Amino acid sequence: MSAQPESSPSKNVFPRIKSVSAGAPFAWLAAGWRDFRAAPGASLFYGIAFVVMGYLLNTFFASSPHITLALGTGFTLIGPFLALGLYDLSRRRERGEQSQLAASLTAWNSNPGAIGFYALILLLLFAGWARVSVVLVALFYTGSMPSIATFAQHLVFSNENLEFLAIYFGVGAGFALLVFAVSVVSIPLMMDRGTDTVTAMIASFLALTRNFPAMLVWAALIGMMLFVGLATLYIGLAITGPIVGHATWHAYRALVAPPSD
């Protein structure tokens, strides 16, 4: 059975956001690595799923590298939802319970309405970014597109593409910042306490604004971990993806005070 929220009264109490040091994200990442090592099989299941998703993108859109680029970069926007099972694994380890892959697959069932609504929001943002991404590529590449094998190299090493890179990743960073601002603690909070979607998103935004230096470090660490995964043709995501997912649970625990506090 899926774990239930901590207590029903906590649903009606707005979460109290704590202050953390700028170096706290390194401790979250270290805790995420320990969770990975404690449940390698279940963690790798999710990591391999991330890898498979990446390869499926390349397979289905091999002849359309601009679409692969849009979906590949947009993959990070729905990451907070895809890592939901990893949050459950970390919560079970924290409680001294046995890690259960089967149970983690249905962790959303602890608060299906709120989590489902939040997932819909992420999907809409993902769809919006994918559309904007394709339009930006079309504006800069009016002729034939480079092949999938040379697309990344063409973008990175050609001086003619500096303007495109600046605009593309500038707009992409805007989407990523929006998702990050409302995702810092939102899904763990909804899963753990049965909090509604709006309250969880506001709590995440407050966590960002009240701990801005730490959030800058946390965003940089997430970006670095995901970059390693993507730069290794998704293979690295088998390790970095689960670690970030586990670490996000510990970020939630550090940033949101328990209901009894």
N, C-alpha and C positions, 0 to 999 in steps of 0.2 A: 504494500500500500504506500501511496505517496505521503510524505511527511506533511502534517498540518501546520498552519501558522502558529506562532508561539502562543498567542492568546487572543481571543476575540476582542477584549477591551482595547488592546493596542491599536486596533483598526481605527478607532476614533480619536487617538492621541497623535498630534502632529509630531513627527520624529525630531528629536533634539540633535542638532549637528554639532559635533565636537571639532576642536582645532587640533591640527597635527603639524609636525615639523616638516620642513621641505625635504628632509631625507627619509621620511616615512615610506614613500613608495618603494624604496629599495628593500625594506623589511617585508612589504607585501609580496614583492616578487620572490624573495627568498622563501617565504611561507608557501607561495604557490608551487615552488620547486619541491618543497618537502611533501606537499599534498600529491604532486605528480609521482614522486617516488613511493609514496605510501599506497597509491592505487594505480600502478602503471598500466595494467590491462584496460581498465575502464577509461583512464585518461587517454591512452593511445587510441582507443576506439573513436573518441571524438576527434583527436588529431588526424587520424587517417581519414575520417569523414571529411574534414576540411580539405585535405589533399585531394581526395577523389572529386570533391566539388570543383576544385581548381582545374583539375585535368578535364573534367567534363566541359567546363567553359571553353578550354582550348580546343577540345575535340569538335564540339558543335559549331564553334565560330572560328575555325582555323582559317577560313578564307576571308574573314572580316575582323582584322586585328583591332579596328577602332571599337567594335562592339566588345571584344575580349577585354580591351583596356577599360572600357566603361564598367563592365560587370566585375572585372577583377578588382579595380579600385573601390567600387561600390560594395564589394564583399565586406569591407570593414565596417560599413554602416549598419549592417544587420548582425554583426558579430556579437553584440551584447545579448541578443536573443538566442543565437546559435549556441552560446556557451552556458545556457541555463542549466543543463545537466551537470556541468562542471561545478557550478555553484552548489548544487545539491550534494555532490560528492564531498566537497569541502565542508559543508555543514554537517554531514554525517560523521566525518572524521573528527570534527570539533566536538561533537557530542559523544564521542567514543563508540559510535555505532559502526557496524561493518559496511564498507562501501558496496553498494549494489547498483550495478549498471542498469539492470532492468527498471529499478525504481527511479533512477535518475532520468530515464527517458520520458517519464510521465510527471516530472517535477512541476510542470506547468499546471497540473491538475490541482495544486494547492490553492490557486487563485486564478482560475481559467478566464474569468471575465476581464479582469484588469490586465493580466499578462497578454491575453489575446488582443485587446484593444491597443496595447502598447506595440505589439508585434505589427499590427496594421499600420500604425504611425510610422514605424521603421520601414516597412515595405513601401509606403507612399514616398518617403524620403529617398529610398533606394531607387524607385522608379523615376523620381524627379531628377536625381543625379545622373542616372543612366541616359535620360533624354538630353539633358544639358551637355553631357560629355560627348555624345554622338554629334550634336549640333556644333560644338566647338571644333571637333576634329574636321567636320565637313567644311567649316568656314576657312580653315587653314590649309586643307588639302582638297583643292578643287579638281585636281587631276586624279591619276590612279594612286591607290593606296599602296604603301610598301607591304611586302609579305610579312606574315607573322614572325618569320625567323629573323627579319632585320628591322622590325618596327621599333623595338625598344632601343636598339643601337642607333638607329636613325634619329630618334628623338633626343637621346642623351648626348651624342657626340657631334651633331651637326649644329654649327653656330647659327644656321638659318632658322632654327627652331626655338631659339631662346625666348622669343616673344610668346610663342605658343605655350611653352613650358610654364612661363610665368603666369599667364592667364589661366591655363588649365588647372595647374596645381593650386593657384590662388582661389579659384572658385571651388575646387575640391576641398580645400582646407576649410572654407566656409561651411560646407555641408558637414564635414567631419567635426568641426567645432560645435555645431548645433547639436549633433547626435551625442557628442561627448558630454556636453553641458547637461543634457537630460538623461544621461545613462550612467553616470558615475556610480550611483547606488540604487537606481530605480528598480531593476528586476530582482536583485537580491532582497530588497525591501518588500516588494510585492509578494515574493515567494515566501519570505520568512514570517511576515506579520499580517499578510492579507490586506495590505494597504491598497487604496485605489490608485489608478493610473496618474491622475493629476497631482495628487499629494506626493507620490513617489518622484514625479518629474520635478516638482518644485523643490523637494528635498535635495535632489541631485544638483539642481542649479545653485541652491544655497551652499551645498558642500563645495562647489566649484568657487563661488565668490568669496567664501569665508576662509578658504585654504588655497588661495590662488598660486602661491609659490609651489606648494606640494602638487597641485594639479598640473602645473606646467611640467614638473619633473615626471609625474605619472603619465601624462600624454606623450612625452618624449620617449619614455621607456616602452610604452605600448607601440608607438610608431616604429621604434627600433626593432622590437621583437617581430612585428608583422612584416617589416621590410625584409628582415632575414628570411622569413618564411616565403615571401613572394619572390625574392631575389634568387632563391634556390629552386625556382620552378615549382613552388608550392610544397616541396618535400619538407622543408624546415618547419612548415606549419604543424606537422605531426607532433613536434615538441613545443614550439613557441606558442601555438594557439592554446593548448591546454594549460600551460603555465600562466598565461595571461588570464585565462578564465578562472583558474583557482585563485590567483592573486586578487582578482576583482572582488571575490568574496571577502578576503581579508581587508581590502580597502573599505568595504561596506561596514565591517565590524569596527574598524578604527574610526570611521567618520560618523557613524550613527550610534548614539548612546542607547543602551538597552532600555526597554520600557520602564524598568524598575528604578532607573537612575533619576 
